[in-house]
Amino acid sequence: MKDMTPSQKKQMMKQAEKEIKEKFEADLKKLTRSQGEILIKLVDRETGNDSYTLVKELRGSFSAFLYQSLGKIFGYNLKTKFNPKENKEDEMIEKIIYGIETNKI
């Protein structure tokens, strides 16, 4: 991506977004509220950035603000961090992930 022009990067991002949308949109729409909250935490766990920051970097400040505002209406916070040391639910999620990764689950 280093040698790409800004318009080439933009086109590549649009294509990637389209492919991701086609592949995952139907499944994401079926998530329960708690599953959505867990997904937001897992995004932070895997990337080291909360969902708000990722949207801001990829889509801009206005989109991040818009998605955060919409999320708040439905009870989500895109700035949620994954912290198994301070949050019991996150600790349980971490244990489940560990069990899956070590083939114990």
DSSP file (Angstrom, degrees, kcal/mol; ACC not computed):
  #  RESIDUE AA STRUCTURE BP1 BP2  ACC     N-H-->O    O-->H-N    N-H-->O    O-->H-N    TCO  KAPPA ALPHA  PHI   PSI    X-CA   Y-CA   Z-CA
    1    1 A M    >         0   0    0      0, 0.0     3,-1.1     0, 0.0     8,-0.1   0.000 360.0 360.0 360.0 -12.8    0.0    0.0    0.0
    2    2 A K  T 3   +     0   0    0      1,-0.2     0, 0.0     0, 0.0     0, 0.0   0.893 360.0  44.8 -61.6 -41.7    3.0    2.3    0.3
    3    3 A D  T 3  S+     0   0    0      2,-0.0    -1,-0.2     0, 0.0     2,-0.2   0.307  92.6 108.0 -89.6   9.7    3.4    2.9   -3.4
    4    4 A M    <   -     0   0    0     -3,-1.1     0, 0.0     1,-0.1     0, 0.0  -0.601  68.9-122.3 -89.9 147.7   -0.3    3.5   -4.0
    5    5 A T     >  -     0   0    0     -2,-0.2     4,-2.5     1,-0.1     5,-0.2  -0.431  32.6-105.7 -76.5 160.9   -1.9    6.8   -4.8
    6    6 A P  H  > S+     0   0    0      0, 0.0     4,-2.4     0, 0.0     5,-0.1   0.875 122.8  51.4 -56.3 -37.7   -4.6    8.1   -2.4
    7    7 A S  H  > S+     0   0    0      2,-0.2     4,-2.3     1,-0.2     5,-0.2   0.871 109.1  50.2 -69.5 -34.8   -7.3    7.3   -5.0
    8    8 A Q  H  > S+     0   0    0      2,-0.2     4,-2.5     1,-0.2    -1,-0.2   0.905 111.4  48.8 -66.7 -40.9   -5.9    3.8   -5.4
    9    9 A K  H  X S+     0   0    0     -4,-2.5     4,-2.6     2,-0.2    -2,-0.2   0.919 111.4  49.8 -62.5 -43.8   -6.0    3.3   -1.6
   10   10 A K  H  X S+     0   0    0     -4,-2.4     4,-2.4    -5,-0.2    -2,-0.2   0.921 111.7  47.8 -62.0 -44.4   -9.6    4.7   -1.5
   11   11 A Q  H  X S+     0   0    0     -4,-2.3     4,-2.2     1,-0.2    -1,-0.2   0.899 112.0  50.0 -63.5 -41.3  -10.7    2.3   -4.3
   12   12 A M  H  X S+     0   0    0     -4,-2.5     4,-2.5     2,-0.2    -2,-0.2   0.904 110.7  49.6 -64.8 -41.1   -9.0   -0.6   -2.6
   13   13 A M  H  X S+     0   0    0     -4,-2.6     4,-2.8     2,-0.2    -2,-0.2   0.904 110.2  50.7 -64.4 -41.7  -10.7    0.2    0.7
   14   14 A K  H  X S+     0   0    0     -4,-2.4     4,-2.4     2,-0.2    -2,-0.2   0.914 111.7  47.7 -61.8 -42.7  -14.1    0.5   -1.0
   15   15 A Q  H  X S+     0   0    0     -4,-2.2     4,-2.3     2,-0.2    -2,-0.2   0.920 113.2  47.6 -65.2 -43.8  -13.6   -2.9   -2.6
   16   16 A A  H  X S+     0   0    0     -4,-2.5     4,-2.5     1,-0.2     5,-0.2   0.917 112.0  50.2 -63.2 -43.0  -12.5   -4.5    0.7
   17   17 A E  H  X S+     0   0    0     -4,-2.8     4,-2.6     1,-0.2    -2,-0.2   0.908 110.0  50.7 -61.6 -42.2  -15.5   -3.0    2.5
   18   18 A K  H  X S+     0   0    0     -4,-2.4     4,-2.5     2,-0.2    -2,-0.2   0.925 111.7  47.1 -61.1 -45.6  -17.8   -4.3   -0.2
   19   19 A E  H  X S+     0   0    0     -4,-2.3     4,-2.0     2,-0.2    -2,-0.2   0.907 113.4  47.8 -64.3 -42.4  -16.4   -7.8    0.1
   20   20 A I  H  X S+     0   0    0     -4,-2.5     4,-2.8     2,-0.2     5,-0.4   0.919 111.9  50.6 -64.2 -43.6  -16.6   -7.8    3.9
   21   21 A K  H  X S+     0   0    0     -4,-2.6     4,-2.3     1,-0.2     5,-0.3   0.928 110.7  48.6 -60.1 -46.9  -20.1   -6.5    3.8
   22   22 A E  H  < S+     0   0    0     -4,-2.5     4,-0.3     1,-0.2    -1,-0.2   0.876 117.0  42.8 -60.7 -38.4  -21.2   -9.2    1.4
   23   23 A K  H  < S+     0   0    0     -4,-2.0    -2,-0.2    -5,-0.2     4,-0.2   0.870 130.1  18.0 -78.3 -37.9  -19.6  -11.9    3.5
   24   24 A F  H  X S+     0   0    0     -4,-2.8     4,-2.6    -5,-0.2     5,-0.2   0.601  93.7  91.3-115.8 -13.5  -20.6  -10.8    7.0
   25   25 A E  H  X S+     0   0    0     -4,-2.3     4,-2.1    -5,-0.4     5,-0.2   0.897  89.6  49.4 -56.9 -45.9  -23.6   -8.4    6.9
   26   26 A A  H  > S+     0   0    0     -5,-0.3     4,-0.8    -4,-0.3    -1,-0.2   0.915 114.3  45.7 -61.0 -43.3  -26.3  -11.0    7.1
   27   27 A D  H >4 S+     0   0    0      1,-0.2     3,-0.6    -4,-0.2     4,-0.4   0.895 111.2  52.6 -66.5 -40.1  -24.6  -12.7   10.1
   28   28 A L  H >< S+     0   0    0     -4,-2.6     3,-1.1     1,-0.2    -1,-0.2   0.864 104.3  56.1 -65.4 -35.2  -24.0   -9.4   11.9
   29   29 A K  H 3< S+     0   0    0     -4,-2.1    -1,-0.2    -5,-0.2    -2,-0.2   0.758 104.1  55.4 -67.2 -23.3  -27.6   -8.4   11.5
   30   30 A K  T << S+     0   0    0     -4,-0.8    -1,-0.2    -3,-0.6    -2,-0.2   0.527  81.7 117.0 -86.8  -7.0  -28.6  -11.6   13.4
   31   31 A L    <   -     0   0    0     -3,-1.1     2,-0.1    -4,-0.4    -3,-0.0  -0.308  63.5-127.9 -64.4 142.5  -26.5  -10.9   16.4
   32   32 A T     >  -     0   0    0      1,-0.1     4,-2.3     4,-0.0     5,-0.2  -0.341  32.0-100.0 -76.6 171.1  -28.2  -10.5   19.7
   33   33 A R  H  > S+     0   0    0      1,-0.2     4,-2.1     2,-0.2     5,-0.2   0.931 124.6  46.9 -60.0 -46.6  -27.4   -7.4   21.8
   34   34 A S  H  > S+     0   0    0      1,-0.2     4,-2.2     2,-0.2    -1,-0.2   0.869 110.4  52.9 -66.5 -35.3  -25.0   -9.3   24.1
   35   35 A Q  H  > S+     0   0    0      2,-0.2     4,-2.4     1,-0.2    -1,-0.2   0.889 108.5  51.1 -65.1 -37.8  -23.3  -10.9   21.1
   36   36 A G  H  X S+     0   0    0     -4,-2.3     4,-2.1     2,-0.2    -2,-0.2   0.899 109.2  50.2 -63.9 -41.1  -22.8   -7.4   19.6
   37   37 A E  H  X S+     0   0    0     -4,-2.1     4,-1.8     1,-0.2    -2,-0.2   0.902 111.2  48.6 -63.9 -40.8  -21.2   -6.2   22.8
   38   38 A I  H  X S+     0   0    0     -4,-2.2     4,-2.7     2,-0.2    -2,-0.2   0.901 108.6  53.9 -65.9 -40.1  -18.9   -9.2   22.9
   39   39 A L  H  X S+     0   0    0     -4,-2.4     4,-2.3     1,-0.2    -2,-0.2   0.913 106.4  52.0 -60.1 -42.6  -17.9   -8.6   19.2
   40   40 A I  H  X S+     0   0    0     -4,-2.1     4,-1.5     1,-0.2    11,-0.2   0.905 112.3  46.3 -60.3 -41.3  -17.0   -5.0   20.1
   41   41 A K  H  X S+     0   0    0     -4,-1.8     4,-2.5     1,-0.2    41,-0.2   0.891 110.7  52.2 -68.3 -39.2  -14.8   -6.2   22.9
   42   42 A L  H  X S+     0   0    0     -4,-2.7     4,-2.6     2,-0.2     5,-0.2   0.848 104.5  56.2 -67.9 -32.7  -13.2   -8.9   20.7
   43   43 A V  H  X S+     0   0    0     -4,-2.3     4,-2.3     2,-0.2     6,-0.5   0.937 110.4  45.5 -60.8 -45.2  -12.4   -6.3   18.0
   44   44 A D  H  X S+     0   0    0     -4,-1.5     4,-2.6     1,-0.2    -2,-0.2   0.919 112.5  51.0 -63.0 -43.8  -10.5   -4.4   20.7
   45   45 A R  H  < S+     0   0    0     -4,-2.5    -2,-0.2     1,-0.2    -1,-0.2   0.910 116.6  39.7 -60.2 -43.5   -8.8   -7.6   22.0
   46   46 A E  H  < S+     0   0    0     -4,-2.6    -1,-0.2     1,-0.1    -2,-0.2   0.813 128.1  28.9 -80.0 -31.0   -7.6   -8.6   18.5
   47   47 A T  H  < S-     0   0    0     -4,-2.3    -3,-0.2     2,-0.3    -2,-0.2   0.684  92.9-128.0-104.1 -20.6   -6.6   -5.2   17.2
   48   48 A G  S  < S+     0   0    0     -4,-2.6     2,-0.4    -5,-0.4    -4,-0.2   0.518  82.5  93.2  80.5   4.5   -5.6   -3.3   20.3
   49   49 A N  S    S-     0   0    0     -6,-0.5    -2,-0.3    -5,-0.1    -1,-0.2  -0.987  78.4-118.7-129.6 139.8   -7.9   -0.5   19.2
   50   50 A D     >  -     0   0    0     -2,-0.4     4,-1.9     1,-0.1     3,-0.2  -0.313  34.2-106.1 -70.7 164.1  -11.5    0.0   20.1
   51   51 A S  H  > S+     0   0    0     27,-0.6     4,-2.6    29,-0.3     5,-0.2   0.852 118.7  57.3 -61.2 -37.1  -14.1    0.0   17.3
   52   52 A Y  H  > S+     0   0    0     26,-2.1     4,-2.6     1,-0.2    -1,-0.2   0.934 107.3  47.6 -59.7 -46.9  -14.6    3.8   17.5
   53   53 A T  H  > S+     0   0    0     25,-0.3     4,-2.4     2,-0.2    -1,-0.2   0.893 111.7  50.6 -62.4 -41.0  -10.9    4.4   16.8
   54   54 A L  H  X S+     0   0    0     -4,-1.9     4,-2.4     2,-0.2     5,-0.3   0.928 111.9  46.5 -63.9 -44.8  -10.9    1.9   13.9
   55   55 A V  H  X>S+     0   0    0     -4,-2.6     4,-3.5     1,-0.2     5,-0.9   0.914 112.1  52.1 -62.9 -41.4  -13.9    3.5   12.3
   56   56 A K  H  X5S+     0   0    0     -4,-2.6     4,-1.0    -5,-0.2    -2,-0.2   0.908 113.0  44.1 -61.1 -43.1  -12.3    6.9   12.8
   57   57 A E  H  <5S+     0   0    0     -4,-2.4    -1,-0.2    -5,-0.2    -2,-0.2   0.879 124.3  34.1 -69.4 -38.1   -9.1    5.8   11.1
   58   58 A L  H  <5S+     0   0    0     -4,-2.4    -2,-0.2    -5,-0.2    -3,-0.2   0.820 135.5  18.5 -89.8 -32.5  -10.8    4.1    8.3
   59   59 A R  H  <5S-     0   0    0     -4,-3.5     4,-0.3    -5,-0.3    -3,-0.2   0.557 108.0-107.0-118.6 -13.0  -13.9    6.2    7.6
   60   60 A G     X< -     0   0    0     -4,-1.0     4,-2.1    -5,-0.9    -1,-0.2  -0.243  36.3 -70.3 106.0 164.7  -13.1    9.5    9.3
   61   61 A S  H  > S+     0   0    0      1,-0.2     4,-2.7     2,-0.2     5,-0.2   0.874 125.7  53.3 -63.4 -41.4  -14.2   11.4   12.4
   62   62 A F  H  > S+     0   0    0      2,-0.2     4,-2.8     1,-0.2    -1,-0.2   0.934 110.6  46.4 -63.4 -45.5  -17.7   12.2   11.2
   63   63 A S  H  > S+     0   0    0     -4,-0.3     4,-3.0     2,-0.2     5,-0.3   0.906 112.5  51.0 -62.6 -41.1  -18.5    8.5   10.5
   64   64 A A  H  X S+     0   0    0     -4,-2.1     4,-2.5     2,-0.2    -1,-0.2   0.931 112.1  46.8 -62.0 -44.6  -17.1    7.5   13.8
   65   65 A F  H  X S+     0   0    0     -4,-2.7     4,-2.6     2,-0.2    -2,-0.2   0.921 113.5  49.2 -61.2 -44.8  -19.2   10.1   15.6
   66   66 A L  H  X S+     0   0    0     -4,-2.8     4,-2.6     2,-0.2    -2,-0.2   0.930 113.5  44.8 -62.4 -47.8  -22.3    9.0   13.6
   67   67 A Y  H  X S+     0   0    0     -4,-3.0     4,-2.8     2,-0.2    -1,-0.2   0.887 113.7  50.5 -65.5 -38.6  -21.8    5.2   14.3
   68   68 A Q  H  X S+     0   0    0     -4,-2.5     4,-2.5    -5,-0.3    -2,-0.2   0.923 112.0  47.6 -63.9 -44.1  -21.0    5.9   18.0
   69   69 A S  H  X S+     0   0    0     -4,-2.6     4,-1.6     2,-0.2    -2,-0.2   0.923 114.2  46.1 -63.5 -44.9  -24.2    8.0   18.3
   70   70 A L  H  X S+     0   0    0     -4,-2.6     4,-1.3     1,-0.2    -2,-0.2   0.908 112.1  51.9 -63.6 -42.3  -26.3    5.4   16.6
   71   71 A G  H  <>S+     0   0    0     -4,-2.8     5,-3.5     1,-0.2     3,-0.4   0.904 105.8  54.4 -60.4 -42.4  -24.7    2.7   18.8
   72   72 A K  H ><5S+     0   0    0     -4,-2.5     3,-1.2     3,-0.2    -1,-0.2   0.870 102.4  57.8 -60.4 -37.5  -25.5    4.6   21.9
   73   73 A I  H 3<5S+     0   0    0     -4,-1.6    -1,-0.2     1,-0.3    -2,-0.2   0.882 112.3  41.1 -59.5 -37.6  -29.2    4.8   20.9
   74   74 A F  T 3<5S-     0   0    0     -4,-1.3    -1,-0.3    -3,-0.4    -2,-0.2   0.292 126.6 -98.4 -96.0   9.2  -29.2    1.0   20.8
   75   75 A G  T < 5S+     0   0    0     -3,-1.2     2,-0.3     1,-0.3    -3,-0.2   0.651  81.9 124.9  88.8  16.5  -27.1    0.6   23.9
   76   76 A Y      < -     0   0    0     -5,-3.5     2,-0.4    -6,-0.1    -1,-0.3  -0.766  43.6-158.4-106.9 154.5  -23.7    0.0   22.4
   77   77 A N    >   -     0   0    0     -2,-0.3     3,-1.8     1,-0.1   -26,-0.2  -0.936   3.9-163.8-131.3 110.2  -20.5    1.9   23.1
   78   78 A L  T 3  S+     0   0    0     -2,-0.4   -26,-2.1     1,-0.3   -27,-0.6   0.614  88.9  65.3 -69.1 -10.6  -17.9    1.6   20.3
   79   79 A K  T 3  S+     0   0    0    -28,-0.2    -1,-0.3   -29,-0.2   -29,-0.1   0.343  72.6 131.8 -91.9   6.5  -15.2    2.9   22.7
   80   80 A T    <   -     0   0    0     -3,-1.8   -29,-0.3     1,-0.1     2,-0.3  -0.367  45.7-149.4 -62.0 132.7  -15.6   -0.2   24.9
   81   81 A K        -     0   0    0    -31,-0.1     2,-0.6    -2,-0.1   -40,-0.1  -0.764  13.2-122.6-103.7 150.4  -12.2   -1.8   25.8
   82   82 A F        +     0   0    0     -2,-0.3   -32,-0.0   -41,-0.2   -34,-0.0  -0.843  40.5 162.3 -91.1 119.0  -11.5   -5.4   26.5
   83   83 A N    >>  +     0   0    0     -2,-0.6     4,-1.7     1,-0.1     3,-1.0  -0.700  16.1 175.1-143.5  86.0  -10.0   -5.7   30.0
   84   84 A P  T 34 S+     0   0    0      0, 0.0     7,-0.2     0, 0.0    -1,-0.1   0.683  79.9  62.4 -67.9 -16.5  -10.0   -9.2   31.5
   85   85 A K  T 34 S+     0   0    0      1,-0.1     3,-0.1     5,-0.1    -2,-0.0   0.779 118.6  23.6 -78.2 -25.8   -8.0   -8.0   34.6
   86   86 A E  T <4 S+     0   0    0     -3,-1.0     2,-0.5     1,-0.2    -1,-0.1   0.528 116.1  63.9-116.1  -9.7  -10.7   -5.6   35.7
   87   87 A N     X  -     0   0    0     -4,-1.7     4,-2.2     1,-0.1    -1,-0.2  -0.966  60.8-155.6-125.3 120.1  -13.9   -6.9   34.2
   88   88 A K  H  > S+     0   0    0     -2,-0.5     4,-2.2     1,-0.2     5,-0.2   0.877  97.3  52.6 -60.7 -40.0  -15.3  -10.3   35.2
   89   89 A E  H  > S+     0   0    0      1,-0.2     4,-2.3     2,-0.2    -1,-0.2   0.921 110.5  47.5 -63.2 -42.9  -17.2  -10.8   31.9
   90   90 A D  H  > S+     0   0    0     -7,-0.2     4,-2.4     1,-0.2    -1,-0.2   0.860 109.0  55.0 -65.6 -35.2  -14.0  -10.1   29.9
   91   91 A E  H  X S+     0   0    0     -4,-2.2     4,-2.1    -8,-0.3    -1,-0.2   0.910 108.7  47.9 -62.4 -42.2  -12.2  -12.5   32.1
   92   92 A M  H  X S+     0   0    0     -4,-2.2     4,-2.3     2,-0.2    -2,-0.2   0.903 110.5  51.3 -65.9 -41.1  -14.7  -15.2   31.3
   93   93 A I  H  X S+     0   0    0     -4,-2.3     4,-2.6     1,-0.2    -2,-0.2   0.917 109.1  51.4 -60.6 -43.0  -14.4  -14.4   27.6
   94   94 A E  H  X S+     0   0    0     -4,-2.4     4,-2.6     1,-0.2    -1,-0.2   0.897 109.0  50.6 -62.0 -41.1  -10.7  -14.7   27.8
   95   95 A K  H  X S+     0   0    0     -4,-2.1     4,-2.3     2,-0.2    -1,-0.2   0.896 110.6  49.3 -64.3 -39.9  -11.0  -18.1   29.5
   96   96 A I  H  X S+     0   0    0     -4,-2.3     4,-2.2     2,-0.2    -2,-0.2   0.928 111.4  48.9 -64.8 -44.6  -13.4  -19.3   26.7
   97   97 A I  H  X S+     0   0    0     -4,-2.6     4,-2.9     1,-0.2    -2,-0.2   0.918 111.0  50.5 -60.9 -43.4  -11.0  -18.1   24.0
   98   98 A Y  H  X S+     0   0    0     -4,-2.6     4,-1.9     1,-0.2     6,-0.2   0.914 109.4  51.3 -60.7 -42.8   -8.1  -19.9   25.8
   99   99 A G  H  <>S+     0   0    0     -4,-2.3     5,-2.8     1,-0.2     6,-1.6   0.888 112.4  45.9 -62.0 -39.8  -10.1  -23.1   25.9
  100  100 A I  H ><5S+     0   0    0     -4,-2.2     3,-1.4     4,-0.2    -2,-0.2   0.930 112.5  50.0 -67.9 -45.8  -10.9  -22.9   22.2
  101  101 A E  H 3<5S+     0   0    0     -4,-2.9    -2,-0.2     1,-0.3    -1,-0.2   0.795 114.3  44.6 -64.9 -28.9   -7.3  -22.1   21.3
  102  102 A T  T 3<5S-     0   0    0     -4,-1.9    -1,-0.3    -5,-0.2    -2,-0.2   0.248 113.8-116.7 -99.7  12.6   -6.0  -25.0   23.4
  103  103 A N  T < 5S+     0   0    0     -3,-1.4    -3,-0.2    -5,-0.1    -4,-0.1   0.755  82.2 121.6  60.1  27.9   -8.7  -27.4   22.0
  104  104 A K      <       0   0    0     -5,-2.8    -4,-0.2    -6,-0.2    -5,-0.1   0.600 360.0 360.0 -90.9 -14.4  -10.2  -27.8   25.5
  105  105 A I              0   0    0     -6,-1.6    -5,-0.2    -7,-0.1    -1,-0.1   0.314 360.0 360.0-119.9 360.0  -13.5  -26.5   24.3
